[in-house]
Amino acid sequence: MGCVLSYAKELFNMGESGDTPVTVAGSNTDGRTISETGSGPTASKTAKVFTFRELATATKDFRSKFLLGQGGFGRVYKGQLRNGQEVAVKLLDRSSQQGDQEFFAEVEMLSLLHHPNLVTLIGYCSERDQRVLVYEYMPLGSLDDHLYDVPVDKAPLDWKTRMKIANGVAKGLEYLHVCADQPVIFRDFKPSNILLGEGYHPVLSDFGVAKFGPVGDSNHVSTRVVGTYGYCAPEYMLTGHLTPKCDVYGFGVVLLELISGRKVIDKTRSPDMRNLVMWAQPIFKDPNQFYRLVDPLLPGWSIILIVAISMCCIGRKGSGLDKLEKKRESKRGNSGCAADTGRARETPGNPEVKTQPAVEERGEKLK
């Protein structure tokens, strides 16, 4: 797994120089230590505790004109601290199902993890029943803002920028998986959780469902299935066994989206093309067909090695997808499929229907 990301870094290298190894360490509540070897300045940061009044002042009482986006956690506002620093302020919806558990998980994770390709948590507020997270402000929003449905008067992301983004998030995942004393599994890798700063510098955001990975003789962590349909590894959805490979699968899917400019699930397309990964699987088998994967908005580029990495991450034969489809078919044949949980399930022909085990949809954006 680590070698795939390392190879990705080699392939996507844009000629950057001056990277120097640094070490950042911290301990979580179990005494485990997380250390970083990566590029960027040495930093050991502790999240600041804000009062709710400070954050209300920073956002002009959470005025609607400063609203950046809204998701499962709540609303995100642009704000300015008293020192003039621009920030993104994520205000928990008190009726949110994600609630305190993910709030404190994110505070813990981002207080321990520091890397140029992870979002910086500046501080938080847990005053009475208020739950607020304060991040660095990323002026270019999220990757999906630039990748899908590009207006005709806006230039699409060029190839070099797309590969710069892929390179950056590969570094972020490698740090989480390889450089930590205990691996951290991001668990919700998708374009809306990739934020872009000046010069399209990418960072991973939204660590509310991140988990510490297996250690010792264990090869997985057993957990409820959480993530976004289309980006979750089929084996994880079938078994609930969480490993760093789950993030690698998501990386491969996002890489395929960067190549194609297409959404992983697109309800507007014909049934055989709605699921991007399943549509791409037959094409993976024939390099002469790779051109069909390329975003028509891009000029001609040689993409064989890039497709090869996506193929390695997702799986050329798609055995996991085949198993998942067989399980779906079996469940659809047993009358009570949707009645098990009272929720619809997703299938390739009907993306509004959800799979079992239920995958928690988390469409939140922080811009």
N, C-alpha and C positions, 0 to 999 in steps of 0.2 A: 504494500500500500504506500509506504513512505517513498519507495523508489519511483512510483508513478508521479507523485507530486514533485519530487526532485527533478525527474526528467522533464516535467512540465515547466519548471523554473528554467532549466537549461534551454529548452526550446523557445520559450517566450521571452528570453532575455533580450531586452531592447538596447543593450549596450550601456546599461547603467554601470557606474563605477563609483568607488569611494565607500562601498559598504564595509563596515567594520563590525566585528562580532561584539555584542554587548551581553551582559547578564543582568537579568532582573529577577528577583526572587521574592516570594511571599509565602505565607502559610495560611491554610484555610482552617476551619474550625476543627478538623480532625488532625491537625498538625502536619498535613501533607504539604510538601513544598513544590511550588511551580517555578521553574526557571526558564529564562528566555535566552536563546542565542539567535540573533537576527541582525537586521540593519536598523540604524537610527540611533538617537541619543540614549544614553543610559537613563532610566527613569524608574523610580519606585514611588508610586503615587497612592495616596489615600483619598478616597472620595470625600468631598466636603459635605457636611450636613447643613442644609438650608432650612430656613423657616418658610412656612407657606406664604407669609406676607412678602418675603424677599422675592419669591418666584412670581407671585401675583404682580408685584411692582415691575419685575423684569419683562413681563408679557402684557403690561397695561391691563391688568385684571383679565387676562386670557381673552383679549379682544379678538373677535372673529377675523379681522383683517390680518392677524398674525398667524392664523391657522395654516399649518403646513400639510397636514394629512390626518387620517383617522384609521384605526384598525381595531384588532381584537382587544388590545390593552386599553385603548382610549384615544384621546386626541393629542396631537403634537403641535406645539406652537414655537414660533421663533421668538427669542427673547434677547435681552441685553442686560448683562450684569452691571453692577455699579462701577466696576473697573473698566467698563466699555466692551468686554468680551461678548461676542455673539454666541448664543447657545440655542440648542433645540431642547424644549421642555416637554416631556411626555407625561401627561396627566392621566392617572388611572381613572377609568370609569368605574364608579363604586358598584355598579351592577355587573361588571365584567366577570366572566367565569374564570379568567386567568388568575386574577386576584393576588393575594399576598404571597403565595408560594413562588410564583414566577418573579414577582417584584424583588423579593429578598434573594432569590437565586441569581438574578442578574446583577444585583449589587455585589454579591459575593464574588461571582465570576470575574466581573470587570474590575473589581478592586485588586484581584490577584494577577490578572492577565494584562500585559502591556506589550504592544507590538505596533509598528507603524501601519499594519494592515488590519488592525482591530479598532473599532470605534472607541474613543476615549470617554469614559464616564467621569464627568467633572464632579458630580455630587448627586444628592438625593434628599427627599423630604419624606418622613414618615410620622408627621405630626398628627396626633389623634387618628382620625380615619382617612386622612389624606395620604396618598401614595404618588410621589412624583419623582421622575428620573431626569437628570440634566446631563446632556451630552454636548460634545463639540458640535458646532453647526457645520453641516456639509452643504455648501452652496449649490451643488449641481444635482441634488436630490438622489434618487435611487436609480439603479441600472435600468429597471423596466421603463422609467420615464423616457429613456433615450433609445430603447431597443425596439419597442412595439409601436405600430401605427404612427410612424413618423410623418408629420405634416409635409405636404409637398414643398412648402417654402422653407423647410428646415433640412439642413444637410444631415444625412445619416452618419452614425459613427463609422469612421474609416477603419480599415483593417488593423493598422498599427495601434489605434486606440483600443480596439476590442482585445487585442492580444496583451496590451499593457494592463488592462483590467483583469484578464485571465491570469497573467503573471502575478499580479498583486494578491489576488484572493488565494492563489496556490501557495504563496508565501505565508499567508495568514493561516491556512489549514495545516501547512507543514509545521508551523509553530505550535498549534493546538495539539496535533497528533504526535509529533516527534520530539519537540524540544522541552515539553513539560515532563516533570518527573513522573506524573501520572497523566496519561492522555486525556484530553478533553474532547468530547464529541459535540459538535455544534448542533446537529440534529434538525436544522431548518434552513438548509442552504438553498437559496433561490434568489432571483434578481432583485426582488423588493427588499431583501435584507443585505444587499450590497450597495453601500452609499458611496457617493463620488464627491471628492473635494476638488480643489483647484487643480487644473491640468488632468482631470479625470483620475485622480489618485483614489483607489478603491479601499474601502474598509468593510469588514464584516460587522453587522449590527444585529441586535435583538438576541440576547443570550438567555432569555427567560426559560427556555427548555433545554439548554446545554446540560450535559451530564459528564461526570468523570467516567473515563473508560475503564476497561478491565485491567487488572494488574495480576502479577504472579502467574499461577497456572490457569487462571480464567481466560477464556478467549472471547467472552461477551458479557454484557450486562443485560439482565432480563428486565424489561420495563414495558409500560403501556406504550402503544404506538402513537407517536405524536409527530406532526410535521404537516407538509402540504402535498396533496395528491399530485403525482407526476414527478416529484423530486425524491420521494422515499424509495429506498431500495426494496425491490419485491421480496427478498428474503426477510428483511426486517418487518415488512407488513404481514408476512405469513407467520413468522415465529415470535416476534417481539424481541429477538436477540439483537442488541445494539452493539456495533463495533465501529471503529473509525472508517471502515469500508462503506458505511452508510453515507458518510459525508463525501467520500470519493465518488460514489454513484451520483450524488447531487451535483458535484463538480462537473462530472461528465455531461449531465443533462444541461447545465447552464452553458457549458462550452458548446454544446450542440446548438443552443439558442443563439449564442454569439455568432456562430458560423452562419446560421440560417436566417436570423432575424425573426424567427417564428416563436409563438408561445408554445409551451409544453402541452397545454390543452387548449384547443381553439374550437369553440362551438360553431363558428361560422363556416368551417371547412366541411368537406364531404366526410362521411363516417370513416372511411379508410385513411383519412389524413388528420383527423382530430387529435389523435395522440401522437406527438412528435416522435417519441422514442420508438414506438411500434412501427410507425411509418418508415423510420430510418433503418431499422434492423436489416431488411433485405438489401438496402443500398450498401451497408457496411461490408457485405460479402463481395462486392465488385468495385475495386478502385476506379474502374472506368466510368462508374456511375456517380462518383463523389461530387461531381459538378452540380448534381441535382440538389445537394444539400446547401449550396452557397446562396446567401442572401442576394436576390437579383439587384439590389441597390448598390452592391459592391462591384468594383471593377475586377477583372480577372486576377486571381491569386492562386498560387500553388498551396493546396490545403491538405495534401495527403498525410503529412505527419500530424497535423492538428486533429484531423478526423481519427487517426490511429489512436491518439490519446483519449479522445472521447469514447472511442470504441472499447478501449481497455477498461475505462472507468465504468461504463454502462454494461459491458458484456456483449460480445459479438453475437453469440448464439441466442441470447435472450432467454436462457433456460428458466431464470427466475420469473420472467414475465409470463412464460408459457404456463408455469405452475400456478401463478396467480390467476390467469385467465381460466384455467381448468377449475380452480376453486370457486371462482365467480359463477361459472356455468353450473356447477354442482349446486350452489346455493340458490341460484335462480330457479332451478328445477324443483326445489323443495319449498313449496308454497310460502313459508313464513319468512323469507329472506329479509324484507324490509321491516317486518314486525318485531324482529329480535330487539332492536333498540329504539324503534319508533322514528328512526332517521332513514332517509333515502340513501342509496349507495351509488357510487360512480362506476360506470362501465365505459369501454371505449366508444360505444355507440351513443351513450347518454351521459355526458360528463356531469350532469346534475345529480347522478345517483352515486352514493358513496360506498366504498369498499369495506369489507370486514377483515381484520379488526378496524374499527373506526379510526380514521386518520383525522386528527384535529386540524381544521383549517385555520391558518394564522396569516391573514393578509395584511398585517399592520405594516405601515411605512413610517420611517423616520427620515425626514429630509434635512 
